[in-house]
Amino acid sequence: MIPVGSKAVREAIKRYQPAVGLHGHIHESRAAQMIGSTLCLNPGSKYSADLLRGAVVDLAADGRYLDFLLTAG
């Protein structure tokens, strides 16, 4: 498997290290991955199966992520 997302977005995440990156362009690629200290989530909706997926992210008061849950409905 090789990354197929935007190299520019990945470099920006590596440089600025936001708490969370929420992505969804590649619909079937449901995943959670750390890039440095940034949690990157792609819920991976599957429109051909009428499946809408999402993510619930729990953040601390200082902006760090605490936990996440990938949802489907």
RODO-2510 file (C-alpha; in nm, 4 decimals, decimal comma):
residues 73
     n   res          X          Y          Z
     1     m     0,0000     0,0000     0,0000
     2     i     0,1233     0,3467    -0,0869
     3     p    -0,0156     0,6868     0,0145
     4     v    -0,2375     0,8377    -0,2552
     5     g    -0,3357     1,1609    -0,0816
     6     s    -0,2022     1,5095    -0,1379
     7     k     0,1697     1,5427    -0,0705
     8     a     0,1202     1,9139    -0,0007
     9     v    -0,1434     1,8426     0,2659
    10     r     0,0812     1,5793     0,4278
    11     e     0,3742     1,8240     0,4344
    12     a     0,1539     2,0964     0,5903
    13     i     0,0398     1,8528     0,8608
    14     k     0,4012     1,7530     0,9308
    15     r     0,5075     2,1175     0,9488
    16     y     0,2240     2,2669     1,1555
    17     q     0,1141     1,9592     1,3592
    18     p    -0,2562     2,0428     1,4141
    19     a    -0,4334     1,8297     1,6757
    20     v    -0,6568     1,6592     1,4180
    21     g    -0,6790     1,6296     1,0399
    22     l    -1,0213     1,5345     0,9043
    23     h    -1,0192     1,3988     0,5495
    24     g    -1,2629     1,2274     0,3181
    25     h    -1,1828     1,2630    -0,0498
    26     i    -1,0924     0,8948    -0,1000
    27     h    -1,4300     0,7597     0,0064
    28     e    -1,3583     0,3913     0,0574
    29     s    -1,0319     0,4435     0,2483
    30     r    -1,1551     0,4315     0,6080
    31     a    -0,8523     0,4905     0,8283
    32     a    -0,6975     0,6531     1,1326
    33     q    -0,3287     0,7362     1,1266
    34     m    -0,0844     0,9494     1,3200
    35     i     0,1397     1,1897     1,1297
    36     g     0,3772     1,3097     1,3993
    37     s     0,1474     1,4197     1,6826
    38     t    -0,1507     1,4807     1,4495
    39     l    -0,4405     1,2339     1,4434
    40     c    -0,5599     1,2036     1,0815
    41     l    -0,9032     1,0519     1,0202
    42     n    -1,0828     0,9496     0,7026
    43     p    -1,4271     0,8067     0,7853
    44     g    -1,4461     0,6514     0,4361
    45     s    -1,8115     0,6893     0,3324
    46     k    -1,9284     0,4357     0,0774
    47     y    -2,1835     0,6113    -0,1398
    48     s    -2,2387     0,3108    -0,3689
    49     a    -2,3803     0,1283    -0,0656
    50     d    -2,5666     0,4355     0,0709
    51     l    -2,3365     0,4257     0,3751
    52     l    -2,2437     0,7588     0,5297
    53     r    -1,9576     0,7370     0,7778
    54     g    -1,8300     1,0002     1,0164
    55     a    -1,6017     1,0613     1,3099
    56     v    -1,6592     1,1891     1,6614
    57     v    -1,3453     1,3440     1,8117
    58     d    -1,3064     1,4228     2,1822
    59     l    -1,0732     1,7199     2,2366
    60     a    -0,9137     1,8433     2,5588
    61     a    -0,9490     2,2064     2,6670
    62     d    -0,5993     2,2781     2,5301
    63     g    -0,6939     2,1389     2,1866
    64     r    -0,5201     1,8002     2,2057
    65     y    -0,7261     1,5052     2,0908
    66     l    -0,8206     1,2578     2,3657
    67     d    -1,0094     0,9896     2,1748
    68     f    -1,2138     0,9286     1,8612
    69     l    -1,4925     0,7055     1,7363
    70     l    -1,5571     0,6211     1,3696
    71     t    -1,9338     0,6035     1,3056
    72     a    -2,1576     0,4677     1,0287
    73     g    -2,5212     0,5127     0,9442
***
